[in-house]
């Protein structure tokens, strides 16, 4: 498996575009945690895990490291 962040930018873009098309028919969510969980779940069978979480404190609005 190749971690998502190590893929070339054009491959990352291609995966994001494909994901967006596939998720266009799914229920929408505003939850960043849910969005990341869905993307991680979708990427795993593609062979490139995202390995990204939002482990945030109450006042920390930045995502954890990839």
Secondary structure as GFF3:
##gff-version 3
##sequence-region A 1 66
A	DSSP	three_ten_helix	4	6	.	.	.	ID=ss1
A	DSSP	alpha_helix	9	23	.	.	.	ID=ss2
A	DSSP	alpha_helix	32	44	.	.	.	ID=ss3
###
